[in-house]
Amino acid sequence: VTKVYDGTTSTTLSPTYSFAGLVVGDTAATITNTGKVYNDAHVLSANLITVSDLTITGITGDKSSVVSDYVLDATSKTVAAAITPKALSIGTAVANNKTYDAGTTATISAIGSLSGFIGSETVTAIATNGTFSDKNVGTGKTVTVDYQLTDGVNGGLASNYSLVNTTTIADIITKAITVTGTTASSKVFDSGLVATINTALATLTNGASAANDNQYYSTDNVVLVKGFATGNYVTNEVGTNKLVMVSGYALSGVDAGNYTVSDASNVHADISAVPVVDAIPYVTIAVEASASYAIVLNSQSLVSTKISDQQLSFNAHINIPGAYQAIILVDNVNQGAVFSATNIDHSSLPLWIQINSATGTFVATPPSNINEIDVFIKALLPSGKVLIKKEHIVFN
């Protein structure tokens, strides 16, 4: 016999009885009672129900026996019984987001309000554990919350109530880890930002113990992918110990998705000035609008020569009326060189004069107050040979 805790000793038990000692011909007796109660109102103490004031009120059979012919062996009887805890309800708990830590433990920062008490009784709930559904990074992940009840006020005993585990949601955020050991090679000024990096010694560090230690956890499978890493100088000017920003590292492995990776090698390298042969003087060429010119580079002599459109046709040179154009040639042909040009001090050319690095074609649309410019020209041949020239251009 059981009931759910209700704060009382009352019971809805409807007793049934068995008999012994009836004479032959009598088959049953009718028994009534005036009371039936638990021995205690609380879950931990209640174990019996007492049915009291038992009385015979009728005899059934063919002997015409009457109730006074019998007497009960007792006026009360007990039966084993129990009271089960009353289930409470609780509002939604709050679980904190966390940075990936290779575990499933969740921190519960708040719990909901309890309801379902008997009368004015109260008890207190404490969240004892929070557990993510798995360890991996994700948003809106299920968190299971375990509770413990403690005694409250107005007679509220924790043992008289029950509270089942509930769920809430929280996020697991990727952990940042870093690469060390990357280096970069110094270079000669080429007006660009690209740096040549060396990733042979680039590595990750394991043994993580905190969210911000930039390491991965020893139990995880994480591999550094170096093939897409690139380096860029912060500025393209000549200088020593210049900062190189490295990007493009990636991760592979079963647990790679739980991390983000960046380089923390603090890479520096030099950009040295392009060597200039001082014996080579400026050569001034006067260019006319809608005419074509070539600046010819060769290892024997560096000269500027006006040429015809026909000589430039193999370079797909297009003459733009009203603009100034010239083309760089190497030994009077385009040898697949990569061309670049800067101001004499190696700073970038103004926006109104541009060079196509593949064809060597200059196009200039100078402002009305500009009629000349000094340029520093470089051609990098496929063989690795570098040709350089200083040029003074006058716009007619």
C-alpha positions in Angstrom: 0.0 0.0 0.0 1.4 3.4 -1.0 0.5 7.0 -1.4 2.3 10.2 -2.6 3.3 12.5 0.2 0.6 14.9 1.1 1.6 16.1 4.6 -1.0 14.0 6.4 -1.4 10.5 7.9 -4.7 9.9 6.1 -5.2 7.0 3.6 -7.8 6.0 1.1 -7.2 2.4 1.8 -10.3 0.2 1.5 -9.5 -2.9 3.7 -10.4 -6.4 2.8 -10.5 -9.1 5.4 -9.9 -12.9 5.7 -11.5 -15.0 8.4 -10.7 -18.1 10.5 -12.8 -19.8 13.2 -16.2 -19.6 11.6 -18.4 -22.6 12.5 -19.5 -25.0 9.8 -22.4 -23.4 7.8 -21.2 -19.8 8.4 -19.3 -18.6 5.4 -18.4 -15.0 6.0 -18.5 -12.0 8.4 -19.0 -8.3 7.7 -16.4 -6.2 9.4 -16.4 -2.4 9.7 -13.9 0.1 11.0 -13.9 3.7 12.2 -10.3 4.7 11.6 -7.4 4.0 9.3 -4.1 6.1 9.4 -0.4 5.9 8.6 1.8 5.7 11.6 3.7 8.8 10.4 3.1 11.6 7.8 6.7 11.6 6.4 8.3 9.5 3.7 11.2 8.1 5.8 9.1 7.1 8.8 5.8 5.9 7.5 5.7 2.1 7.1 2.4 1.0 8.6 -1.3 1.7 8.3 -3.4 0.9 11.4 -7.1 0.0 10.8 -8.9 0.6 14.2 -12.2 -0.1 15.9 -12.9 -3.2 14.0 -16.4 -4.5 14.6 -18.4 -7.5 13.3 -21.7 -6.2 11.8 -23.0 -9.3 10.1 -22.7 -13.1 9.7 -23.4 -14.9 6.4 -24.4 -18.5 6.3 -27.2 -21.1 6.9 -26.7 -21.5 10.6 -28.7 -18.3 11.5 -25.7 -17.2 13.6 -25.7 -13.6 14.9 -22.8 -11.2 15.5 -22.9 -11.8 19.2 -22.0 -15.4 18.5 -18.5 -14.3 17.6 -15.8 -12.1 19.0 -12.8 -10.7 17.0 -9.3 -11.6 18.2 -8.4 -7.9 17.9 -10.1 -4.5 17.5 -7.3 -3.2 15.2 -5.0 -4.5 12.6 -1.9 -3.1 10.8 -0.7 -3.4 7.2 2.7 -2.6 5.7 2.6 0.6 3.8 4.8 3.4 2.4 4.7 7.1 1.4 6.5 8.1 -1.7 8.1 11.5 -2.3 6.1 14.2 -4.1 7.5 15.3 -7.4 8.4 19.0 -7.7 8.7 21.1 -10.8 11.5 23.5 -11.5 12.1 26.3 -14.0 14.8 26.2 -16.7 18.4 26.4 -15.5 21.1 28.6 -17.0 24.4 26.9 -18.2 27.4 29.0 -19.0 29.0 28.9 -22.5 32.6 27.7 -22.4 35.7 27.5 -24.4 36.5 23.9 -25.6 38.3 22.0 -22.9 38.1 18.4 -24.2 35.5 17.6 -21.5 31.7 17.6 -21.0 31.5 19.4 -17.7 29.2 22.4 -17.7 28.9 25.2 -15.2 25.4 26.0 -14.0 25.1 29.6 -13.0 21.4 29.7 -12.1 18.4 27.4 -11.6 14.7 28.0 -11.9 12.1 28.3 -9.1 10.6 25.2 -7.4 6.9 24.6 -7.3 4.6 21.9 -6.2 5.0 22.1 -2.4 2.4 21.0 0.2 1.0 24.0 1.9 3.6 26.5 3.1 6.4 24.0 3.1 9.5 24.7 1.1 12.8 22.9 0.3 15.9 24.2 -1.5 17.4 22.8 -4.7 21.1 22.8 -5.5 22.5 22.0 -9.0 25.2 19.4 -8.3 26.3 18.7 -11.9 26.0 20.0 -15.4 26.9 17.8 -18.4 27.1 18.7 -22.1 25.8 16.0 -24.5 29.4 15.6 -25.9 32.7 17.4 -25.7 32.7 19.0 -29.2 32.3 22.6 -30.3 28.7 23.6 -31.1 25.9 26.1 -30.4 22.7 25.3 -28.6 24.1 22.1 -27.2 22.0 20.1 -24.7 23.2 20.3 -21.0 21.8 17.9 -18.4 21.4 19.4 -14.9 21.5 17.2 -11.8 19.9 18.4 -8.6 20.0 17.8 -4.9 17.2 18.9 -2.5 17.9 20.1 1.0 15.5 20.8 3.9 13.7 24.1 3.9 11.3 26.0 6.1 7.8 25.5 7.5 8.5 21.8 8.0 9.7 21.2 4.5 11.9 18.0 4.5 13.9 17.2 1.4 13.1 13.5 1.8 9.4 14.2 1.3 10.0 15.5 -2.2 11.7 14.5 -5.5 13.1 16.5 -8.4 14.1 14.9 -11.7 17.1 16.1 -13.8 16.3 18.8 -16.4 18.0 20.0 -19.5 19.1 23.4 -20.8 21.3 24.6 -23.6 24.7 26.3 -23.9 27.6 26.7 -26.4 31.1 25.3 -26.6 33.4 27.8 -28.4 36.5 26.9 -30.3 39.8 27.1 -28.5 42.5 29.3 -30.0 45.9 27.7 -30.5 49.1 29.1 -32.0 52.0 28.1 -34.2 55.6 28.8 -33.3 58.8 28.3 -35.1 57.9 30.1 -38.4 60.7 32.1 -40.0 61.1 34.3 -43.1 63.9 35.1 -45.5 65.0 38.6 -46.1 64.6 40.0 -49.7 65.6 42.8 -52.0 63.0 45.5 -52.5 60.5 44.6 -55.1 57.7 47.0 -54.2 55.5 44.1 -53.0 54.5 42.8 -49.6 55.0 39.1 -50.2 57.6 37.4 -47.9 59.1 33.9 -48.3 58.5 32.0 -45.1 60.0 28.8 -43.8 57.6 26.4 -42.1 60.0 23.5 -41.5 60.2 24.1 -37.8 56.7 25.4 -37.4 54.8 23.4 -34.7 51.9 23.3 -32.3 52.2 22.7 -28.6 50.1 20.3 -26.6 49.5 19.8 -22.9 46.7 22.5 -22.6 45.5 23.2 -19.1 43.6 26.5 -19.6 41.4 28.2 -22.1 43.9 30.9 -23.0 47.2 28.9 -23.0 47.3 28.6 -26.8 47.9 24.9 -26.6 45.9 21.8 -27.6 44.9 19.0 -25.3 47.2 16.0 -25.2 44.2 13.6 -25.5 43.2 15.2 -28.8 44.1 14.3 -32.4 45.2 17.6 -34.0 47.7 18.0 -36.9 49.2 21.2 -38.3 48.7 21.7 -42.0 51.4 24.0 -43.4 50.8 23.9 -47.2 48.7 27.0 -47.4 50.7 29.3 -45.1 51.9 32.6 -46.5 53.7 35.6 -45.2 53.4 39.3 -45.9 55.4 42.2 -44.8 53.3 44.9 -43.0 54.9 47.6 -45.3 56.9 47.3 -48.4 59.6 49.9 -47.6 63.3 49.1 -47.3 64.2 48.3 -43.6 65.7 45.9 -41.2 63.8 43.6 -38.7 60.5 44.3 -40.4 57.4 42.5 -39.1 56.0 39.7 -41.3 52.4 38.6 -40.8 51.9 34.9 -41.3 48.5 33.4 -42.2 47.0 30.4 -43.8 47.9 27.6 -41.3 45.1 25.0 -41.0 44.4 22.0 -38.9 43.5 18.4 -39.6 42.7 15.4 -37.4 39.6 14.1 -35.5 39.5 17.0 -33.1 40.6 19.8 -35.5 37.1 21.4 -35.6 37.4 22.2 -31.9 40.3 24.7 -32.5 41.3 27.8 -34.4 44.9 28.3 -35.3 47.1 31.4 -36.0 50.8 32.1 -36.0 52.6 33.5 -33.0 56.2 33.2 -34.2 56.8 37.0 -34.2 58.4 36.7 -37.6 60.8 39.5 -38.8 63.0 39.8 -41.8 64.8 42.6 -43.8 64.0 44.3 -47.1 67.2 45.7 -48.6 67.5 48.3 -51.3 67.8 47.3 -54.9 71.5 47.7 -55.9 71.8 50.6 -58.3 74.8 50.9 -60.7 75.8 54.5 -60.2 77.6 54.6 -63.6 74.3 54.3 -65.4 73.0 57.9 -65.8 69.3 59.0 -66.2 68.2 58.8 -69.8 65.6 61.3 -70.6 62.9 60.5 -73.1 60.3 62.9 -74.3 57.0 61.1 -75.0 54.2 62.5 -77.1 50.6 61.8 -76.5 49.2 58.9 -78.7 52.7 57.8 -79.6 54.4 54.5 -78.5 57.8 54.2 -76.9 59.9 51.4 -75.6 62.3 51.4 -72.6 64.8 48.7 -73.5 66.8 46.8 -70.9 69.8 44.6 -71.7 72.9 43.5 -70.0 75.2 45.5 -72.4 73.6 48.9 -72.5 70.5 50.4 -71.0 69.0 52.8 -73.5 65.6 54.3 -74.4 64.5 54.1 -78.0 61.3 55.3 -79.7 59.8 52.4 -81.7 56.8 52.0 -84.0 53.5 50.4 -83.2 54.4 47.5 -85.6 57.4 46.6 -83.4 55.1 46.5 -80.4 52.4 44.4 -82.0 53.7 41.1 -80.6 53.2 42.5 -77.1 49.5 43.3 -77.9 50.3 46.9 -77.2 47.2 49.2 -77.7 47.7 52.9 -78.3 45.2 54.9 -76.3 44.6 58.4 -77.9 45.1 61.2 -75.5 47.3 59.1 -73.1 51.0 58.5 -72.8 52.3 55.0 -73.2 55.6 53.2 -73.2 56.6 49.6 -73.0 59.6 47.9 -71.3 61.4 45.4 -73.5 64.3 43.0 -72.6 66.8 42.8 -75.4 64.1 44.2 -77.7 61.6 41.3 -77.0 59.3 40.3 -74.1 61.2 37.4 -72.4 58.5 36.5 -69.9 60.0 38.9 -67.4 58.1 40.2 -64.4 58.2 44.0 -64.4 57.8 46.6 -61.7 58.4 50.3 -61.2 58.6 52.7 -58.3 59.6 56.2 -57.6 63.4 56.7 -57.3 63.1 56.5 -53.5 61.4 53.1 -53.9 58.0 54.5 -52.8 54.9 53.6 -54.8 54.2 55.4 -58.1 51.3 57.9 -58.2 48.0 56.4 -59.2 48.0 58.2 -62.6 50.9 56.1 -63.9 50.7 52.3 -63.8 52.7 49.4 -65.1 51.4 46.0 -66.2 53.8 43.5 -64.5 53.3 40.8 -67.2 53.6 42.9 -70.4 55.7 45.8 -69.1 53.3 48.4 -70.5 53.2 51.8 -68.9 50.1 54.0 -69.2 50.3 57.6 -67.9 47.5 60.2 -67.6 49.3 62.9 -65.7 47.6 65.9 -64.1 47.9 69.1 -66.1 50.6 70.5 -63.6 52.8 67.4 -64.1 55.1 67.3 -67.1 57.9 64.9 -66.0 58.6 62.0 -63.6 61.6 60.0 -62.5 61.1 56.2 -62.3 63.1 53.2 -61.1 62.4 50.2 -63.3 63.2 46.5 -62.6 62.8 43.4 -64.7 63.0 40.0 -63.1 63.8 37.4 -65.8 62.8 33.7 -65.5 66.4 32.8 -65.1 66.5 34.9 -61.9 68.6 37.7 -63.4 67.5 41.2 -62.4 67.8 44.2 -64.7 67.4 47.7 -63.4 67.2 51.2 -64.8 66.6 54.8 -63.8 64.4 56.7 -66.2 63.5 60.4 -66.5 60.3 60.7 -68.5 59.1 64.1 -69.9 55.5 64.5 -71.1 55.2 66.7 -74.2 
